[in-house]
Amino acid sequence: METIRTIYSDHPALTTIAGGLVVATAGILVYRRLRRNTTASNAEEDYPKDTVILHQIGRGPFAPSMTPFAIKLETYLRIAKIPYKNVHDMKKSSKGKYPWISFNGHSVADSAFCIEFINKKRNVDLSSWLSPEQRAVALAFQRLAEEDIYWVLVCQRWVQHLDMDLVAKAFPKWRFASFGVKYMLSPAIRKKAWEQGMGRHSSEEVVHIARKDLTALSDYLGTKRFLMGDQPCEEDCAIFGQLSQLYWQLTGPTSNMFKEEFPRLVSYCERMKDRFWPDWVECTTQGGTSKATK
Ligand SMILES: N[C@@H](CCC(=O)N[C@@H](CS)C(=O)NCC(=O)O)C(=O)O
């Protein structure tokens, strides 16, 4: 330390430039690591025919993915009994997001379009038993989950209650994960959340919004097993994807509130997990129980 101080007082400009270069190089390395294999290409590798290839990020610590959209899509594939294979390549879709699918050489971006694509290819409709009015309600709740609760999750997990322990568990192989998340990912997400709007609210206000959303969802679910009745519909996949994150992979006030105030939603998560994810524990990197539920 003393040597650095001496060098600095003898050559301040040179030391500042050298320090800047070290920080910039570290930044570039972390950035490249985070952005590696960025976008999807249509050139298919040697994937089995007639099998959906689900491209996603790696498994999550306490639920099968850190992205609710991957859990949505994989749950759908399981409910619809579609042959699929996971590829945890961390490649982004042509739209720059995770997850996405490829099927016989054709790539589809966005979980909703992936489901529509498979529905058409395989003649599937998990919501066929719903009336038009019920479909409207189911879709509205899906939007509530994906367009509002999702942003609650984003703000609370990555900005307002950044949990470095969860980060370390979420990216166990990334040497610079804490640095990258704290100084790059979190500020980038803060900007996105601000632009979307949720990021302009205080944490207390975000929790308040979450409570209203979850109350509506819980009241509507009532004593039903799934969103619309005794069997799951397509929209349950999206709702489970989002709720799974609040329940298993979030710490802080929203997650505590979820567990304390919404027992019906907790049971719903457990029910979806038990029914469609018998291998849940094997699909997680830390054994599938949230530290917050211990
Ligand atoms: N509407 C998309 C949303 C997917 C999405 O937002 N994925 C996030 C992860 S949770 C993502 O890829 N974020 C990376 C980014 O925006 O650069 C879908 O349903 O697939």
The ligand as a Tripos MOL2 file, in Angstrom:
@<TRIPOS>MOLECULE
LIG
   20    19     1     0     0
SMALL
NO_CHARGES

@<TRIPOS>ATOM
      1 N1        -41.7630  -11.4900  -23.0680 N.3       1 LIG1
      2 C1        -40.5710  -12.2750  -22.8820 C.3       1 LIG1
      3 C2        -39.8630  -11.8150  -21.6310 C.3       1 LIG1
      4 C3        -38.5440  -12.5490  -21.3970 C.3       1 LIG1
      5 C4        -37.6340  -11.7490  -20.4800 C.2       1 LIG1
      6 O1        -37.9090  -10.6060  -20.1350 O.2       1 LIG1
      7 N2        -36.5360  -12.3570  -20.1100 N.am      1 LIG1
      8 C5        -35.5440  -11.6600  -19.3140 C.3       1 LIG1
      9 C6        -35.0780  -12.5470  -18.1760 C.3       1 LIG1
     10 S1        -36.3050  -12.7120  -16.9540 S.3       1 LIG1
     11 C7        -34.3430  -11.3670  -20.1820 C.2       1 LIG1
     12 O2        -34.0490  -12.0660  -21.1150 O.2       1 LIG1
     13 N3        -33.6360  -10.3130  -19.8710 N.am      1 LIG1
     14 C8        -32.4100   -9.9980  -20.5420 C.3       1 LIG1
     15 C9        -32.4310   -8.6610  -21.1620 C.2       1 LIG1
     16 O3        -33.4670   -7.9860  -21.1790 O.co2     1 LIG1
     17 O4        -31.3600   -8.2860  -21.6700 O.co2     1 LIG1
     18 C10       -40.9440  -13.7410  -22.8180 C.2       1 LIG1
     19 O5        -42.0900  -14.0470  -22.4800 O.co2     1 LIG1
     20 O6        -40.1120  -14.5990  -23.1510 O.co2     1 LIG1
@<TRIPOS>BOND
     1     1     2 1
     2     2     3 1
     3     2    18 1
     4     3     4 1
     5     4     5 1
     6     5     6 2
     7     5     7 1
     8     7     8 1
     9     8     9 1
    10     8    11 1
    11     9    10 1
    12    11    12 2
    13    11    13 1
    14    13    14 1
    15    14    15 1
    16    15    16 2
    17    15    17 1
    18    18    19 2
    19    18    20 1
@<TRIPOS>SUBSTRUCTURE
     1 LIG1         1 GROUP 0 **** ****
